Amino acid sequence: MDLLFIAALFILAGMAFGGFVYLNTALAIKMQMKFYEKINWRMEPVSMPKEIKNTKIMGLFLFVFCLLAIIYIKIFAVESWVAMPCSF
């Protein structure tokens, strides 16, 4: 597997997650609250409307950031570096 393919998978996963958070903000917040309850923490926002607004902004930011990463890789990717096999 080359690095470009791995980067594309991470970027697409980030875009999917950002889109999910932006479109299903209340569900994303409830999922986060459930996760924290499972590890014995209770989390409640002080202001739910403000939390929804901030979560939408974070989801949109993640989506746009990943989109810009795709554009950057497409424009500036050096094929010899990207196709280099990983040497772990």
Secondary structure, DSSP 8 states (H G I E B T S, - for coil): --HHHHHHHHHHHHHHHHHHHHHTHHHHHHHHHHHHHHTT-----S-HHHHHHHHHHHHHHHHHHHHHHHHHHHHH--HHHHTS----
